[in-house]
Amino acid sequence: MTVPEITPEEQSALDTALLDALTPLATAIRSRATGLPEHRMWEGDPAEVALSVLAAWKHVDAEVRRLTATAAGTAGSYGASYEQMGAVWGITRQGARKKWPDAVVRTPATAPAALELFGGTAELAQDPSSRRWTWTGRGADGERGTAGADTGYATREEAAAYAGAFLQEHAAATP
């Protein structure tokens, strides 16, 4: 997936939103640094005022980097590769791996995993080509179930949750 460029209107709206978010932070930083009330933030040496704004941007930059890493981790948890992340970010696969080293977690075990709940059992397996997880199970009542031909889950845990819900629904009846 490549990301299209944003339109001039979108760029303008983004600039406005960022400046609107930045102003209270820059004002607070300037007020603390000078002891001036916030409504007088723009008074004083222009270089000092500009440095207060720069200090606020530093905090915004750090937060954007943190949120970007979270977004990359989320994409990786759903199966996105470093190559895909790099393509969206405009960098190489290696650059994406360096930028977000923990975003893609290689699941070492692709062998089926057994799940035993509510008197039934389910097997979880990862499709090697799609890297999606599926499940098949047999409830305590003898009912068989599966994730379905078109269903796959991004993580083993997600597949286990659906398999567990099936096993709970088909638990042995208590006398």
N, C-alpha and C positions, 0 to 999 in steps of 0.2 A: 504494500500500500504506500503510495506516495501522497504527500499532503499538498493540495493545491495552494497557491498563493492566496492571501486574503485580499479582499477588495479594498479600495481606498476608503470606502464608507466603514468597513469593518475595522480598518486600521485606526481611523479617527475615533470610532466608538471605544476601541481598546485603549487608545491614548487617554481619552477622557476618563474612562473607568479607573485606569491606573493612577492618574493624577488626582482624582477624587479620593482614592484610597490612600495615597501617599501624603496628601496635605495635612491631615490630622497628626500623623506620625512626625512629619517634618516640623510642624508647629510645636508639638510637645517637646521634641528634642531641642529645638531652638530656645524655647522658653526655659527649659531646665539649664541649658548652657549659659544663658545670659541673665536669668532671674527676671526677665521682662515678662509681663503678662502676654498670653497667647495672641491677643488682638494687636499687639505691637511687634509681632514676630518679624515682620519685614523691615523694621527700622534697624538702623545700624550699618556697619560695614558690609557692603555688598558681597565681598569675598566670604565673610563669616556666615552670612545668610545662605549663600550658595553651598558652603561646606555643610551646613545643617541639612540642606536638601540632599546633598550627596550622602551624608550619613544615613538618612532615612532610606535612600535607594539601596544602600548596602544591606540593610535589614530585609528589604523586599527581595533583593537578589538571593539572599540566603534562604528565604522562605520559598521562593520559586524553585530553587535547586532541590530543596527537600520535597516539595510537592511533585516535582518532575521525577525524582527517584521513586516516589511512591507510585506514580502512574506507570513507570517502567516496570516496577515489581509486580503491579497488578497485571499488566500485559503479559509478563513472563509467567505468572501463575496460571494464566489462561492459555498458555501454550505458544505465545509469541516468541520468536527466536531473536537473537541479537542481530541477525541480518535484517529482519523486519523492522526492529526498533531503529537500527542505523539508517534504514531507508527513509523512515518517517522523519528522523532528526537531521537527515542530510549528512551523515557520517558513515564510515565503514562499519562492518560487523565488528572488527577489532576495536574501533573507536567506541562503539556502543558497549562492548564488554568492559572496556577500561572505565567508561563513564559510569556505568551501573553494574559493578561486578557481581552483585547478588541478585540481580533481576531475574535471571533464568536459573532456576534450580534444576539440575539434572537429577531426575529420579533414578537412583541406581537400580532399584528392583522393578523390573517390568514383568517378573514372574507373577502368576496369579497369587492372590492373597485370600485366605479363607476368613469368613466372618460367621460366627455362630451366635445367634441371638434368638430369644423367645422360642427355643426348641427347634429352630430351623437353621439352615446353612445357606451361605451365598459365596460365590467366587467372584473376586474382582480381578479384572485383567486390563492391561493397557495395549491398545492397538499400536504396533510399532510404526506404522506409516503415518497415522494421524496423531499419535500420542494422546488420544482421547481414552478415557477409562469407561469400561462397561461393567455390568454385573449380570450374573445368572444365579438363581436361587431356588430353593425348595422350602416352603414354609412347613411348620410343624403339622399343619392340617393336610399336607401332601400336595398342596397347590404349587405349581411351578411358575416362575416369573423370570423376566429378563428386562434389561434396559431398553430393548427394542432395537430394531435394525438401524434406525436413523438417529438413535440417541447415543450420545457420548458425553462424558463429563470431563472438565478441564483438570480436575484433581482426583486422586484416589479417595480423598476424604469426602468429596461431593458424591462420588459413586457409592461409597459406603453408606452415606446418609440415606440415599434413595433405596439401596438394598435393605438397610435396617428398617425403613418405613414399611417396605413390603413384608419383611419377616414379622414385624409387629402386627400388621394387619392379618397375617395368616398364622398367628400363634395358636398353639393347641388350646382348645376350649378347656376352661377349668371347671371341675365338677361342682 
